[in-house]
Amino acid sequence: MPSPVSDLRAWIALLEREGELVRVAAEVDPDLEVTEIVDRVVKAGGPALLFERPRGSRHRLLVNQFGSERRMCLAFGIERLDELSGRLAEILELQPPRGVVDKVRSLGKLKSIAGSMPREVTRAPCQEVVLTGEDVNLDLLPIQRCWPLDPAPFITLPAVITKERGSGVRNVGMYRMQKIDRRSTFMHWQIHKDGRADLLAAPDGKIPVAVALGLDPVTAYSASAPLPKHLGELMLAGFLRGSAVELVRCKTIDLEVPANAEIVLEGWVDREDVGLEGPFGDHTGFYTPPEEFPVFRIEAITMRRDAIYPSIVVGKPPAEDEWLAKATERIFLPAIRMSVPELVDYDLPTAGTFHNCVIVSIRKRYPGHAKKVMHAMWGLGLLSLTKSVVVVDEGVDVHDYQQVFFYVCANVDPARDVILTEGPIDQLDHATTLQSYGGKIGFDATAKGPTEGAREWPPEIHMSPEVKGRVDARWDELGIPGAPSGRAVQNEARARTLTHLLRR
């Protein structure tokens, strides 16, 4: 795989060389039409799309850059998404060195961390064009209105940059931004988000905000990563890219932005300056209702010449953001194992829209172990918003939903193995009685023993190897078309087992 690229234009060139991008020369309207086209392409597993003539704008529009596993692997320079787990594990498992060899290895890892820290530059492509005052105009950009009930266009793929006033800790998040007029948008800072926390912590209730649009794919992904407050998204991007993210100081506010961005919006958010945002067709597959959010007042727009505007269509899954979520699932597996060491693997089903369900496999050691893990998952970062947790034994492949469903149906006694509780829920969830708070359910689908109140369990059905061998030896003689031989079934099973072990 090629190494991760340094900016959006190199990324587009790579996608084109790999046959993963189509240029759309026909004029297409960003109002609804782009969404209809992209939704069909995404659900068909199609390519990234570069709309060269979006109606009403001179700026090209890139969509579906993350819309397949192969493109996500190209972005990170890997063969399989599971390789991302190994990268983070090297750092998280860093221990004090015990000998010369350990010291050399540790120095290499520490050097990699140090080289991942963002660094400042004085000149940057993102400031080739500077618009201030009356020249600030969001109408220049091909911002999409995605769904019929959306009241306005929404910026959907931003890297929103803030700083905590006291500590100076930088936060980079991905929050939707409804366009209000030429110089303002809403800022969708939900109650669980760090951007909102930075605003609430400001002594005067006002903070500078910068929005970077059109980044290299790894840095763009990092804005969506659910990192703890003290860990920097741009450091993570530098570590995953293998090179530090270069930053340049904004023109009108005291913040730094990625120098390789295509477009940067600079401005302020005041917690007293609010309005009614929404509705918005969201990744839940439903419209989230109108709600009060703060307003982002833009003082400057800087950009590259001939800047390219990036977007993402979110809606009923599967959609492009599925693959951003899958990258997060793989990257953060080692971090979750640090808190839940019995964890073998986990899966966030796309149909569960990332917050509704998590499937976990564990090395079960004692009665009630699965229930302990459920509560642990409900206590971890944004996994605390998960509505349902399914726990299976370590031999079950959590990514094989048919296999998981079999054990849920076979091993669960609802009176014994189902937990009902309450806790925080995703603010976008429409099913709860109270917003952001509701019920949770856990399913213990592990095998049970007498200490958990179970009767003696019968053995699972498996054919004896001796009979399998006899039938396999005569398979060609039987002449049954369309049915696999025992060896073919065995080879497929071995491949599944190998993939499962590699994920572990």
N, C-alpha and C positions, 0 to 999 in steps of 0.2 A: 504494500500500500504506500502511496505517496505520503510525505510528511505533511502535517497540518499546515494550511496556508496562512498568509499574513494579513490578508484583507479580503473584502467581499469580491473585488474584481478578479483576484487570483482564484478565488473559490468558484466564480462563474466560469472562468476559463477551464478549471479542472473538471467541473461538471460537464462542460461541453466536450472536452476530450474523451471523457469516459462514457459518452452517449447518454448522460443523465439530465440533459437540459434541452428544451425546445424553445426557440425564439418565436414569439407570436407577433407577426408583422401587421396583422389586421388591427384596426382601431377597435378597442373594447372599452366599455363603460365600467369604471370602478364602482359605480352604483349598481350593485346586485349582480351584474353580468359576470364580472370576474369571479365572484363566489360560485356561481352556478357552474362555470367552466372548471374551476379548481376542484370543487367538490366531486365532480364526475371523475376527474383525473386521479385524485387521491384515492378514491374508493376502487379504482381500477388498477392501483399500483403504478400509476404513470409517473412521468418525469417532472423535474422542476420546470417552471414556466417563467420566461422573461418576456413580459408584455412591453413591446417597444413603442406602442402608440396608445397609451391609456388616454381616454377622452378627457380633455380639459387640462392636460398637463404635459410639459415637455420632458418630464423625468420618467425614466423607465421603472417598471414595477416588477419586482421579483417575488414569486410565491412558490411554495411547496419545495423549498430547498432542503427541508428535513424530512420529506414525506416517505422515506423508505429506510429499511435497515441498512441497505448498501450505502445510501447517501450519508447516513449517520456514521458508518464506519469510515467512509472517505473523509468525512470532516475531521475525525480523530486520528486518522492514519493507522487504522487497525483492520484486522481481518474479521473479528467477531466482537460484538459489544461486550461479551464477558471479559475481554482483555482489560476493560476499564477498571474492573474490580481489582485486578492485580496491581495496577498502577498506584491506586490509592492505598492499597494494603501495605506496600513497601514503606510508605511514610508512617502510617498509623502504627505499624508493628515495629517501628524503630526502637531498639533497646540499647542500653549502655554497652559499648563494645568490651569484649572479654579478652581478645587477643589481637595480634597484629593484623590478621586477615579481616577480623571484624571491624577494626579501626579504619582500614582502607575502604571497606564497603560502606561504613557509616559516613565517612567523609564524602564519598561520592553522592550519597543520598542527601546529606546536608547541603552540599554544593548545588544539587538540583533544586532544593527548596529555596536557597538564597537567590539562585538565578531566575526563580519564578516570580519574584517580587516586582510589581510594576515600577517603571522608571520614567522620569519626566524628560521631555524634549522641548525645545523652544519653538520649533516650527512644525506644522503638521498639515497633511492634505485636507483634513476636515475644515480648515480655515482658509481655503483658497478663495472662497466667496463669503463675505460678511454682510448680513442684512440687519439693520437696526432701525428704530423709529418707525416711521410709516411704511418702510419697505418690508417689515415683518409681515408675512402673509402665508398662512397655512394653505390657502387656495392653490398655491404653486405646486403642492404635492398631491399625488394620486391616491389620497387616503380613501380606503374602501368603506362603503356602507355594505355590510355583509348580508343581512337578513331583512325581510320585508318590514318587520315591526321595530327594527332599530331606528331611533329617531334622527340619527345623524351618522356621519362617518366616524369610524373609530381607528385610532392607531393601535395595532395589535402586537407588534414585535419590537417594543422599545427596550432599551437598557436605561432604567431610570436611576440616576445617581444622586445620593444625598449623603450628608455627614451628620453624625451625632455631635451637637454643638460642644458639649463638654470634653469628650474624649477624642474627637476628631476621627473616630472610626468611620470608614466609608462603607456605605451599603449600595449594592447594585441589585435592583429588582425588576421584574417584568410585570407591569400593571397596565391594563387597558386604559386608553385615554380618549374619551368622547370629545370630538371637536365641537366647540361652542360657537366660535367665530374666527376671524382671521388671526387673532392674537391670543387665543385662550382655549384650553381644554379642561375637562375634568380629570382628576387624578384618582383612580379607583384603588384607594388604600383601604383594604379591609382591616378589621380589628386585630387580626393575627399577624399582620405584616410589619416588617421592620421600618419601611418608609413612613408608615403612620406613627410608629413609636418615635422616630426622629422628629416628626412634626410636633407631637404632643410634648416632647422633652424640651423643645425650644423655649427659653425664658420669655421671649417676646411673642411667641406663637407664630413665627414666620421663619421659613428656611429657604435658602437658595436650592434650586433643583436644575439638573442638567439631564437631557434626554438624548442618548446616542442611538442613531438609526443607521443600519447598514454596516454591521461589524463582520469580522471574520466569523465563521460558524461556531468555533469553540468559545469565543468570547460572548457571542450572542447566546449560546446555550447557557453559559455560566450565570447570566442574569436570571435564569429560571431555576437555578439550583437552590434547594432548600438548606442553605448553610446556616450553622449557628452564627449568632451576632458577631462573635470575635474572629471569625474566619472570613478572609476577604475573597469575594467572587473573582476579582481580577488576578489575585494570586493563584486561585484554582485554575483560571484560564491559562495563565502562564505555565503552570505545572503540566497541564494536560496538553498544551501546545508544544512544550519543550522550549519556549522562548518567552521572555517577559513581554507583557503588554505595555506599549509605549503610551504615555499620557501627555496631554498638553493642557495648559491652564486656559480656562474659558475667557472670553473677551469681556464679559460684563458682570460675572459673578465669581466668587472665590471657591471654585471647584475645578477638578481636572477631569478630562474626558479622554477616551481612547483616540489616539491620533489618527488611527486608520478608519474612523467612522466616515460614512458617506454624508450624513446630515447630523447636526447637533442643534437642539433647542435649548436655550438658556432662559431661566426665569425664576419666579418665586411662587411659593405656596403659603397662604396665610390660613390658619385654622378657623378664622372668623369669616373667611370668604368662601362660602359654600353654595351649592345649588343641587338641583335634582337631576341625577344622572340616570340613564337607562330609559326603557328596557334594553337588554342586549342578549342576542342569541349566543349562548355560552356552550362550553364543552360538556355541560351536563346534558345537552340535547334539548334543553328548555330555555325560554327567555327568563333571565333574572329580572325582577321587577325594578321600577324606578326607586332610587334611594339617594339620600343626601351624601355628597362627597365634596372634598375641597376642590377649588379651582386653581389651575396652573396658569399664571400670567406670564406670557413670553416676551422677553425684552430683546432677544437677538436670535437669529437663525444663521448658523454658519454651515458651509457645505463644500464638498468637492465640486470642481467644474463637471458639468454633466452628471450630477449625482444620481445614484440609483436608490429608489425607495423600496425597502423590504416590507413584506406583510405576511400574515399567516391567517388562514381561515379556521376559526374554531367553531365547532358545532357538534351535532350528533355523531358519536364515534362510529367507525374509525375516521379520524381526521389527522392532519399533519402533526398536531401536538402529541399524538400517541408516541412518536419516536423520541421526542424530547423527554417524555416521561420514562420511556424504557431506558434511555441513557442514564437518567437519574437513578432508576432502580438498580442498574448494574454498578454504577460508580459508588453508591453508598452502601452496598452490601457489606464491605469490611467494617465500615463505621457502625452499622447496626450490630454486627457480630461482637464488637467491643463491649456493647451494653448487654447483648443477649448471646453469650458465647455458645449456647446449645443450638443456635440457629444454623441450619444447613443451607437453606436457600429461601427466597421469597419471590412472590410474583404479584404485580399490581395489574389485574386484568383491565384491558382497554375498555371493555364493556362496563366496568365499574367506575369509569371516568376518574381513575386515580385516587379518589378519596373514599369511594364507597365500599371497597373490598380489598383485603390483602390475604394472600394464601401463604402460609408459612410451614416449612418442614423442619423438624427438630430431632435431636438425639434424645429421646425420652429416657429418663433415668428413674423417676419416682412417681407415685400417685399424685395427680393434680398438676403435673409438670406443664401440660398444655395450657391449663388455666393461668398459671404463672406467666407464661409467655404472652397470652392474650393481653394481660394487664400491662406487661412490659411494652408491648407494641403501642398500646394506647397512651403510653407515657413518653414517647419518643418524638420530639419535634413536631413536624406537620403530620406524622403518622397518628398523632393524637386526634386528628379529625376523622380518622377512618371509622366508618359505621359498622363494618363486619370483619371479623378475623376468623379464618379457617385454619386449623392446625392439623397437620398430618405427620406421619412417621417419616424418618429420614430416607427410607427406600422409595418414597412416592415422589415423582417428578412434578413439582408445583406448576410447571409450565404446560403440563399435559392436563387440560381441564376435564377431559373425559375420565382420566384416571382419578383425578381429585374428586370428581362428582361421584364416582363409584364408591370411594371410601367414605364420603359424607353420607351417602345413602346406606352403606353396609355397616358402618361402625358406630353411627350416632344413635343413641337412645335420647330423644328430646328431653325426657324427664331428668336425665343424669348429665348429659353432655352439652347442654346449651346454656349459655350465660346471657342474661338480659341485664343491662346496666345503662347508665346515662353519662353524658359528658359533652365536651365541645365538639361541634360539627362544622364543616365547611360553610362559610357564610353564603355561598351560592346555592346550597341545598334547599330545594323548594318543599321537601317532604316533611320537614320538622314542624312541630307545633309552634315552637319558639325559634326565632332566627338565631343561628349559630350555636344552638344547644338542643340536644335531642337524645334519642335512644341509641344503644349500641348492642350488638349481638355477637356472640362468639360460639363457634362450633368446634368441639373437640372430636376430631375424626381419627384420632390415634387408636391403636389397638388397646384394649383394656384387660386388666387382670383382676383377680379376686379382691385385691386391696382397694380397687375402685368400685367394688360392688357388682362386678360382672360375673356371670356364670362361666364355666369352662368353655372357651371358644373352640369351634371346630376348625380344622386345618383348611387353608385355601386350596382350591382345585388346581392341580398341576398333573399333567400326563407324565408317566414314568419315562426316564431316558431310554430304557430298553425298548419300549414300544415305539417311541419316536424314531429310534435308529432303524428298527425293522421296516417301518413305513417309509422312511426316507430312502432306504436302499431300493425299494420297489416303486418309487414315485413315478419314474418315467414309464414303467410297465403299466401303471394304472391309467395313464393317458387322460387325465382330467384337465380340460382346458380352463385357463383363467385362474386356477388356484395355485398359490405359491407352494414351493417345496419346503420341507422342514428346514433345509439349510438357508433358504432365502428368508424365512421367518426369523431364524436364529441370527442371521447377519443383521437384519433390521433391528432386532432386539439389542444386539451388541452395540450397534450404532447409537441407539437411544440411550443405553446405559453409559456409554462413553461420553456422550454429550452431557448427560446428567452429572457424571463425575467431574468433568471439566468445569462445569458451572460451580461445583462445590469448592 
